[in-house]
Amino acid sequence: MYRLPFADGTAVKVFDDFRSHRPRGRIDLYAVDGEKPYRVVAARAGRIVAIQDDYAEQQSGRPAAECHNNYVWIAHEDGEWSNYSHLAHHSVTGKAGLKVGDRVKAGAYLGDEGAVGCAMLDHVHFEVVRPPSGPGIDAGGFLLDNADSKRELEPRFCGVPRQTVVKDGTYIARPC
């Protein structure tokens, strides 16, 4: 079970859900109410396995392989990983003070919502995966061995009807 990856009380809208996102299996969410900058938080407890926080450019319209996204990958005790992409420049290592290897609790501040990389607007690209053995992701932060989205898992969210988010749905972020 995951929480929505925004600070408590933030209203969050889904513009692509697990089925409508291309490629399938990811979720794009953006904050619509609450205090700016919108704070992105860990959806579950875990250990940070990868961070990219140096990019500042929005590159909408380019193929994903040519974009430079900021991201955080978190490994969870059950073997699943969660990913938070398009975070604002230096909000992870600077504002949140995080580094690879840090343990975070559910609800821990990770950084600010942004539009870095292949993003049309400020949002968080969120995904839950069962990673391959070995490094798990490539240099761009993309999951390895994920043809046809075979490693993507549909997250179940606490406090959300039927525990799944749907395109155009609006939800309130809260702890589990």
C-alpha positions as CSV (number, residue, x, y, z in Angstrom):
1,M,0.0,0.0,0.0
2,Y,1.3,3.5,-1.0
3,R,0.2,7.0,-0.1
4,L,-0.2,9.7,-2.7
5,P,3.3,11.2,-3.1
6,F,2.4,14.7,-2.0
7,A,2.4,16.5,1.4
8,D,-0.6,15.9,3.6
9,G,-3.7,17.8,2.6
10,T,-2.6,18.6,-1.0
11,A,-5.3,18.1,-3.6
12,V,-3.8,16.1,-6.4
13,K,-5.2,15.5,-9.9
14,V,-4.3,12.6,-12.2
15,F,-3.7,13.4,-15.9
16,D,-2.5,9.9,-16.9
17,D,-3.3,6.8,-14.9
18,F,-1.8,3.3,-15.0
19,R,-3.7,2.4,-18.1
20,S,-3.8,5.7,-20.0
21,H,-0.1,6.6,-19.6
22,R,2.1,5.9,-22.6
23,P,4.1,3.8,-22.0
24,R,1.5,1.9,-19.9
25,G,2.1,1.4,-16.2
26,R,3.1,4.9,-14.9
27,I,1.0,7.6,-13.3
28,D,1.3,11.4,-13.8
29,L,-0.1,13.5,-11.0
30,Y,0.0,17.2,-10.3
31,A,-1.0,19.3,-7.3
32,V,-4.0,21.6,-7.7
33,D,-4.4,23.0,-4.2
34,G,-2.1,23.6,-1.3
35,E,1.0,25.7,-0.5
36,K,3.5,26.2,-3.3
37,P,6.1,24.9,-4.0
38,Y,4.2,21.6,-3.9
39,R,6.1,19.1,-1.7
40,V,6.7,15.6,-3.0
41,V,7.0,12.9,-0.4
42,A,7.9,9.3,-0.2
43,A,4.9,7.1,-0.9
44,R,6.3,4.3,1.3
45,A,9.3,3.8,3.6
46,G,12.5,2.6,2.0
47,R,16.1,3.3,1.0
48,I,17.1,5.7,-1.7
49,V,18.9,3.8,-4.5
50,A,19.3,6.6,-7.1
51,I,19.0,10.4,-7.3
52,Q,19.4,12.8,-10.2
53,D,18.9,16.4,-9.2
54,D,21.2,18.5,-11.4
55,Y,19.0,19.3,-14.3
56,A,17.0,22.5,-14.6
57,E,15.7,22.5,-18.2
58,Q,12.2,21.7,-19.3
59,Q,12.5,19.8,-22.6
60,S,8.9,19.1,-23.6
61,G,8.5,17.7,-27.2
62,R,11.7,15.6,-27.3
63,P,11.8,11.8,-27.3
64,A,12.2,10.5,-23.7
65,A,15.6,9.1,-24.4
66,E,16.9,12.6,-25.2
67,C,15.5,14.2,-22.1
68,H,17.3,14.8,-18.8
69,N,14.9,14.2,-15.9
70,N,15.5,14.7,-12.2
71,Y,14.3,11.7,-10.2
72,V,14.5,9.7,-7.0
73,W,14.2,5.9,-6.9
74,I,13.3,4.2,-3.6
75,A,13.7,0.5,-2.8
76,H,11.1,-1.0,-0.5
77,E,11.5,-4.0,1.8
78,D,9.3,-6.2,-0.3
79,G,11.5,-5.8,-3.3
80,E,9.4,-3.2,-5.1
81,W,10.9,0.2,-6.1
82,S,9.1,3.5,-6.6
83,N,10.1,6.4,-8.8
84,Y,9.4,10.1,-8.6
85,S,10.5,12.1,-11.7
86,H,10.5,15.7,-13.0
87,L,11.4,17.1,-9.6
88,A,12.6,20.7,-9.3
89,H,16.3,21.5,-9.7
90,H,18.3,20.8,-6.6
91,S,15.2,20.3,-4.4
92,V,16.2,16.7,-3.5
93,T,19.9,17.1,-2.6
94,G,19.7,20.8,-1.7
95,K,16.3,21.5,0.0
96,A,15.6,18.0,1.2
97,G,19.3,17.2,1.9
98,L,19.0,13.6,0.6
99,K,21.6,11.3,-0.8
100,V,21.8,7.7,-2.1
101,G,21.6,5.2,0.8
102,D,19.4,7.4,3.0
103,R,16.4,5.6,4.6
104,V,13.2,7.5,4.4
105,K,9.8,7.0,6.1
106,A,6.5,7.2,4.3
107,G,5.6,11.0,4.0
108,A,9.3,12.1,4.2
109,Y,10.0,15.2,2.0
110,L,11.8,14.2,-1.2
111,G,11.8,17.5,-3.2
112,D,9.4,19.8,-5.0
113,E,7.1,19.2,-7.9
114,G,8.7,20.4,-11.2
115,A,8.7,20.3,-15.0
116,V,12.3,19.2,-15.5
117,G,13.0,17.0,-18.5
118,C,10.2,15.7,-20.8
119,A,7.4,17.5,-19.1
120,M,4.6,19.7,-20.4
121,L,3.8,21.1,-16.9
122,D,4.8,20.8,-13.3
123,H,3.9,17.3,-12.1
124,V,5.2,14.1,-10.6
125,H,5.7,11.0,-12.8
126,F,5.2,8.1,-10.3
127,E,5.7,4.4,-10.9
128,V,6.1,1.3,-8.9
129,V,8.2,-1.6,-10.4
130,R,9.7,-5.0,-9.7
131,P,13.3,-4.2,-10.7
132,P,15.6,-6.6,-12.5
133,S,18.6,-8.0,-10.7
134,G,21.7,-5.9,-11.1
135,P,21.8,-2.1,-11.4
136,G,18.0,-1.7,-12.1
137,I,18.2,1.6,-14.0
138,D,20.2,3.1,-16.8
139,A,22.2,6.4,-16.7
140,G,19.0,8.3,-17.6
141,G,17.1,6.8,-14.7
142,F,15.0,4.5,-16.9
143,L,14.2,1.0,-15.7
144,L,16.2,-1.7,-17.4
145,D,14.6,-4.9,-18.9
146,N,11.2,-3.3,-19.0
147,A,10.0,-4.1,-22.6
148,D,6.2,-3.8,-22.9
149,S,6.1,-2.4,-19.3
150,K,6.5,-5.9,-17.9
151,R,8.0,-4.7,-14.7
152,E,5.4,-2.1,-13.9
153,L,3.0,-2.7,-11.0
154,E,-0.2,-0.9,-10.4
155,P,0.1,0.8,-7.0
156,R,-2.6,0.6,-4.4
157,F,-3.2,3.9,-2.6
158,C,-4.6,4.3,0.9
159,G,-7.4,6.9,1.2
160,V,-8.4,6.5,-2.4
161,P,-11.7,4.8,-3.6
162,R,-11.0,1.2,-4.7
163,Q,-7.3,2.1,-3.9
164,T,-6.5,3.0,-7.5
165,V,-6.3,6.5,-9.1
166,V,-8.1,7.2,-12.4
167,K,-7.4,9.7,-15.2
168,D,-9.0,13.1,-14.4
169,G,-9.6,12.1,-10.8
170,T,-8.8,14.4,-7.9
171,Y,-7.7,13.1,-4.5
172,I,-6.4,14.5,-1.2
173,A,-2.9,13.3,-0.1
174,R,-2.9,11.9,3.4
175,P,-0.9,9.4,5.4
176,C,-1.9,5.7,5.5
